[in-house]
Amino acid sequence: MAIHISEALKLPVMKDTKLIAGHKGLNNTIKWVTIVEVLDDMHRLQDGEFLITTAFGMNENEDRLNEFYKLLTSNKLSGIAINTSFYMKEIPESFITAANKSGLPLIEIPTDINFSVITKGLLEQIVNNQMHLLEFSNTIHRKLTNLVLNNQGLTEITNTLAELTSATTLIYNDFYEVVHYTKQNIDVTFDKKPIVKLEDLKINIQKDLIQSSAEETTTHKKVGPYTMTIYPIIAKQACYGWVVIIKPTKQWKELDEIAVGHTATIYAIEFLKREAVEETKMRLQGDFLKDIFNRNFTNKDTIMEDGKMLGYDLSLKQAVFYFRFPKKNKDSKKRNDKLYHVLEQLLNQKNKQHLIQAKMDSLILLTNVTGETKRKIRTYCRQLAQEIHDQWSYFFPNDPLTIGIGKHYDNVVHLAKSAREARYAVSLFSLLQYREKNIIHYDDLGMYDLLLEMKDSGIDLSTIYMDCLENIIPTNNKSLDLIDTLDVYLKNNQSIQTAADQLYIHRHTLRYRLNQIEKRTGLNLKSADDRLKLQIGVMAYRLVHTVRQM
């Protein structure tokens, strides 16, 4: 641990020296002491060094003098001490002006003081401080290790850190939420932003958290009379959260940073342990849901008993929710983990039983639903899905999420159907007229529900659309898509203007295409029966081609 210039000047060996300039730099830390009599190569000097020199040949060499002026203003050194002797009887006024301007402490050493005495005194102090630092570090390590070995939780670890540093301590998770908080002398309030309210000050520290994790280093932030120290919790090349301590700047010590660093390592271990538990829990739940959705059970009572072992009552009304991300992501597992965390947090707050299964780019949720009628149950499901969607969008506004909801059932045998319906809902929502929806219940599919029932019962849907659409089906990517034209026209209640605007074509062009459709299909768009045939045919065509891509 280095010492400050102000501390060095109080040492007995420095009592006859005189600080003549650079008073603003009294808090500069001395990392090492270097004696140089002839300043030939000043580039060799290191950051934080305390330079002691006789300034030999300085006045006779203009180049050397210019280099020394640069050194005075570079903020590289912690301080400079010049021995006023035969080579420089007094420190020039120009040196004093430059040192005052840059805030670099400039110290005068009388001729009767030996350099070696000063060097020895300063280095002894630095070494003693380093030994104290090492002892403190070992003490912290032992305390924290004992907490881990005695299976103490994150709350106890946070309390210990706050006690060691005498600082108010906050632990953030990777969602910028405070998961542990211990007050020490300073009252702090916080919310999800993450915004810290400190007395009359309100500070958003999200950028500081992101910076510390990106650089994997400590960040110090001055907030009025206080210093906020932020340390990222890093493990497996990922950030699991942050340790934040707040205390008056005057009381801040280098020892505090060491304590925070040690504690961050312990937090990383604890977070990894929790992650391993969650992964095991998710795997068990996933395997159980796989058996339910694939109907890999012979006895209903047995599977319900297995559910009870996982803390889940399958006798209640259940519905399946299917979560999918429209955007591709290189690290889909990490994104799934974040969504899993959102689901766990929200559903646990509601005290709702739930089971989650993870897929490559999606998550499946089974949970109990309430309501006296089908309509009320649908409303309940939509409200729950909306809460989940809002929570996800709050944390990840640039990563859209689509949610499909299956029908509810009170028989475990039918839950496979609810899962299939939820998947259909999330996969087929693009076929609906209002495509901006991000939450789709299976009942929203309307006529597609009937077509899906026909498909699942073994009916070949191509026989429905080939009869009337065969002559307008595009043969390649360059073919005119008359089916899309027909679809838009019918969805807009045969409005020429609205359909043309949506297709970005002129009204005359649309009329020409509609004439081509009537000519090729042999059906009349003015006939309600013919329009119904065409509409069902278009829906069957769209459904078949969308399902193939699922």
N, C-alpha and C positions, 0 to 999 in steps of 0.2 A: 504494500500500500504506500503510495507516494505521500509527500508532505507538501503543504502549501507554503508559498513564499512568506506569508505572515507568520507561520509557525517557525520557519527557519530563522527569521530575524529575532525570534525570542530565545534561541539557543544561546548558551553561554559563549560559545566560540564566535558568535556573530555580534556580541554586545558593542564592540568598538567600530563596527561597520556602519555605514550611513546610507539610507535610501534617499536618493536625490531626485528620482524621477519615476514615472510609471506607477503611481499609487493605485490606479484602477486595476492593476494586475496582481494585487496582493493575494488573490485567491487562486492564482496559477499554481498548478501542481508540479513539483520537482520529481521527475521520474528517475533522473540520474545526474551525476555531477561530472563535468568534463573540464580539464585544465588544458588550455592551449595558449602557448606564449606567442607563437608566430601564426597569425591567421592567414595561412596560404590558401587552404581549400575549405571554405565555409560550407560547401554542399555536403560535407561528411557529417555535419552536426545533425542530430536526430530530434524529432518532435519531443518537446517536454524536457529537454536537457537544460541544466543550469550551467552556464558558461562562465568560467573564471579565466581571466586573461590579463596580461601586462600591456596589451596593445602595442607590442614591439613593432617598430617600423611603420606604424600606422600613419603618422604625420608625414613621412618621407615618400610614401607610395600612394599616389592618387587613386589608382585602380583598386588597391586594397581598402582605401578609405570609402570609396563608393560602394564596394561590396558590403562593408560593415554597416553603412546606412540602410542598405536593403535588408540586412539581418535585423536591424532595429525595428523595422516596420513590417516584417513578414509574419509576426505572430507564431513563429515556429518554436522559439525557445520559451522556457518558463521564466527566465530572467538572465541578466548579465551582471557580473561583478568585475569591476576594473580596478586593478592595483595601481594606485597613483604613486609612481616612483620616478626613477631616472628616465624611463621611456615616455611617460605622460604624467607630468607633474599635477595637472588638474584636468578634470573631465570637461571637454569643450561644451559650450552652450548649445551648439548645434546638435550634439548627442542628446542633451537633456530635452530639447524641444521635440526631437524625433521620438524619443522614448515616451514622453508625455502624450504625444499625439496617438501613438499605437497602444498605449497602456501596458508597455513592457517594463517591468521593474528594473531600474538601473541602480546598482549598488556600488558605493565607493569603499575600497578596502585600503586601510592605512598601510604604510610601508613596514611597520613593525609586526604585522600579522603574517604568519607563514601559511602558504597555500595548503600545505598538507594538513594543517590543524583544522582548517575549515572543511576540507574534503572529508577528512575522517569523521568530524562531527556530524556533517550532513548525511554521509553514507550510513553511519551507525544508526541514525534516527530512521532512515528509510528501511534498513534491514530489520530493526526492531519492530517497525510498523508491519512489515511483511510477515514476521513471525507471529505477531498478534493476529493478523488477518488469517494466517494458516490455522492457528488455534481456534479462532472463531468459526472458521469453515468446518473444521473437524467436529466441533461441538454441534453445529447445525446438522451435519451429516448424521451424527449419532442419534440426535433427537428424532429426526425425521425417519431414519431407518427403524428405530424402535416403534414409531407409530405404525409403520407399514407391517412390521413383523407381528405387532399386536392386533393387526386387522382393524385399526382405527379408520374411520371414514374421512371423507373430504372436509367435513365440518371441523373435525378436530385438527386436521392439518392446517386449515385456514386460520383457526384460532391460534395455533402455535406460531404461524408466520406473523400474524398481527402482534403477538406478544414479543417476538424476537426483534421486530422492527419498530415497535411502538407506532404503527401506522394503521390507518383504516384500510382494510383489505377487501377487494372485490375479485371474484373469480368469474370470468365470462366463458361461456361455451362457444362453439363455432357458429352459433346463431346470434351472437352478440347479446345473449341474455345473461343476466347475473344469476348464477346458480348457487353461489355462497357469498356471504357478506359478514364481516366482523368489524364492528365500530371500535375505534381507538381515538378518543378525544375529539375527533372531527365528525360532525353530522353530515352524511352524504345521502342524497336520494337519487334514484335512477329509474329509467324506463327502458322500453324495448329498442330505442332508436339506434345506437345506444347513446343516451344523453345523461350526463352526470350533472347533478345540481349541487353546487358547493357554496354554501351561504347564499349570497346574492348572485352568484355566477352560474351560468348554464352553458355547458360545454358538450358538443357532439364529438366523441372520440373515435368514431368508426374509422376515419382515415388513419388515425394514429395506430389503431389496432391492426389494420391492414398493412401499414408500413412496417411495423415490427415483425409481423409474420413473414412478409415478403423478404425482408433483410435477415430474418432469423436472429435478431439482436434486440437489446434493450433500447427502449425509447423513453426519453425524459421530456416531460411537458411542464412548463411553468404556467401555473394558474394563480394569478394574484400572488399572495404570499406563500403559496404551496407548490410543492413539486409532486407531479404524478409520474410514477415509474411503471412502465408497461413492459411485460416480459412474455413472449409467446410460449405456449405449451406445444412443443414440437415432438412428434414421434412418427416413425415410418414415413418420413418426408412429407408429413401432412400436419396442418395446424389444428389442434383439438380445442383451442381456447387461449385465454390470456390471464395472467396474474397482474393485477393493478393494485399498487399501494399508493396512498396519499398521505403526506405529512408536511408540516411547515418546512420550507426550504432551508431555514437556519438549522434545523435539526437533522437534515438528511446527511447520511454517512455512506461511505463506500461499502461499508459492511452490509448495508441494506440491500445493495444490488447482489451481493454474494448470497444473502439469505433467500432472495427472490429466485435467483438462478437455481439453487439447490431444490427449493420447493417446487419449481416448475417441472423439474425432472420427476419428482414424486407424483405430481399431478398427472404427468404423461403416463406413468406406470398405472395409476388408478384408472385413467380413461381407457387405456388399452385393456385392462381387466374387464371393465364394463362393456367394452366393445366385443370382447370374446364371449361374454355372457349373452349379449344381445344377439350375436351371430348364431350361437347355439340355440337360443330361444326361437329365432326366426327359422332356423333349419327344421326344428321339431314341428313348429306350426305349419311350415310349408309342406312337409311330408304328410302331416295329418290332413291338410286341405286337399292335397293331391289325391289321397285315398277317397276323400268325400266326393270331389269333383269327377273322379274317374270311376266312382262307385266300386272301389276296391274293398268292399266289405260284404260279407254274406249275411251278417246279422245286425239289424238296426240297433238292438239293445247294446251290443258290444261296442259299436262305434260311438254311441252316446256315453257309455262308461269311459271310453278312451278320452272323450271330450272333457269329462269331469276331471280327469287326471291332469289336464292342461288348464283347469280352472274355467271351463267353458260349458255353459248349459245349452245343449242343442234342442231342448224341448220348446224353447221360446220361438216367436216369429223371427225369421232371419232374412237378410237380403245381402246380396253380393255387390260390392263396389269395385269397379275396374278403373285403375289409374294409368294413363298413358301420356307420354311426352311426345308432342308432334315434332319437336326439334331433335335432331340426332346429337349425340354427345359422346366424346371420346371415352370419358370415364363414367359410363352408365351406372356402375356399381356405387360410386360415390354419390351420384345423384339419387339413386334408390335409397341409399343409407340416410340421406337428408330427408327424403319424403317419409321414410319409416320413422324418423325421429319426430317429425311434425305430427304424424298420425298417433304415435305413442303418447306424445305430450297432450294432445287435445283430447283423445279418448280417455286417457287416465284422469284428466281433470274432470271429465263428465262421469267418471266412474262407470264407464261402459265396458263390458266384456268384448273382446275382439280377437280375431286371428288374422295374421298377415302372411301372404305368400309372395315371394319376390321372383320376378321374371327378368329377362335380359333388359328390356326397356319399359317395364311396367310393374305395378304392384296390384295385388288382389286382396281386398279386405272383406272379411265376413264378420258381421256384427248383428246384434239383435235390434229390432225396430219396434216402435210402438204406434198405436192408433186404433180407434174403434172401427173405422171403415177403410176400404182400400184407398179411397181418396186421401184420407187423413194420413195414412201410412206413406203414400207417395209424397205428400207435402213434407212429412217428417224427414224422409230420405233426401229430398232436395235441399232442405234446410241444413242437414248434417253435411252434405256434400259441399254446399256453399261455404259453410264455416271452414271446412278443410281447404277449399280452394282459396279463400280469403287469406288464411294463415300462410299458405304456400306462397301466394303472390306478394304478401307483405315482405317476406324474406328474399324471394327470388323473382322479382317482377319481370326479369328478362328471359325467364324460362317457363313458357306457358304449359299448363297442365289441363288435360281433358279427362273428365270423369264420366264413366258409364255406370248406370244403376240397373240391376236386374229386379224382377218382381220378387215380392216377399213370399216365403213359404214357411209353414210350421212343421214340415216333415223333412227330416234329414235326407230322405231318398230324393227329394225334389231340388236340393240345393245345387246339384250339378246343372240343372236347368237354369237356375238363377245366375250361375256363373257364366253360362253360355249366353244368356240374355244380356248381361252386363258387357260382355265382350262385343256382342253384336251392336249394342247401343254406342259404345265408344268408337267402333270401327265404321259404322254406317252413318254417323251424324253428318258427314259431308254430303250425303244424298238428300238431306232435308232442305227445305227452302230457306230456313234461317240458320245459315252455317256459322254465324258468329257465336253460337252457343258453345259453352265449355262444359256444361253439365247436361247430360242426356239420360232420361229414364227410358227404359225399353218401350213403355207405352207411347213415347213421343214418336216412335217410328211409324205409327199409323198403319197404312196398308202394307207396309213392309213386314209388319208382324204376321199378317195372313200369308204373304209369300214365303216367309221364313218357315212357318208351320208346314206349308206345302213342301218346301225343299227338304225339311227334316223328316217328313213322312215318306220321302222317296220319289216325289214328283220331279221330273226334269223340267226346270223353269225355261230352258231354251225352247221348248215346244210352245210356250206361251207367246214369246216375242218373235220367234222366227216366222210365224204365220203372217204377221202383219208388218214386221220391220225388216225382213230379209233384204229387200231391195234398197234400203237406205243405210244399212250398216257399213261403216267405213272399212275399206279393204286394206288401207295402209295409213301411215301418219300424215300423208299429204292429201288424203281424200277429204272432201268437204264433210264436216260433221253435222249432218242433218238431224241426227238424233239429239244432239245438244241443242240445236235450234228449236226442235219440237218440244223438248223438255222445258226450256225457258218460256216458250210461248204458252204452253199449257199451265205452268205454275203461276203465270201472271194473268190468268183468267182471260186469255186470248186478246190481251191489250197489245196492239201493234206498236204503239209508241213506247210503252214501258219495256216490252221485250226487246225492241230495237236498241234502246238506250243501254240495256243490260248486256247485250251482245256487241255493243260498240259498232253497229252497222246502221245504214240508212233504212228508212221505212220501206222504200221501194225494193231494196235488197232483201229485206225480210219477206216481203210479199212474194218475190220471185222464189225464194227457198220454200215457202209454204206451198206454192203451186207445184214445185218439184216433188214435195212430200206426198201431196194428194195424187199426183200422176203416178209415182212409183209404187205407192201402197194400194191405190185403188179405193181409198177411203176419203170421206168428205168431212173436212174439219168443221163444217157447220152442223153436222149431225152429232147429237149428244151421244148416241150409241157408238158411233165411230170414234169420237174423241175418247170415250171410256176405254175402248179396245186399245187405242194408241197409248193412252196414259198408263194402263196396266202393262202393256208391252215394254214401254220405256223403263218403267220401274223394275220389271223383271230383268231386263237387259243390264241396267245399272247394278242391280243387286248381285247378279251372277258374276260380273266382272270385278266387283269390289270384294266379294267373298273369296275369290281366287287369290287375292293379294293378302288376305289375312294370315 
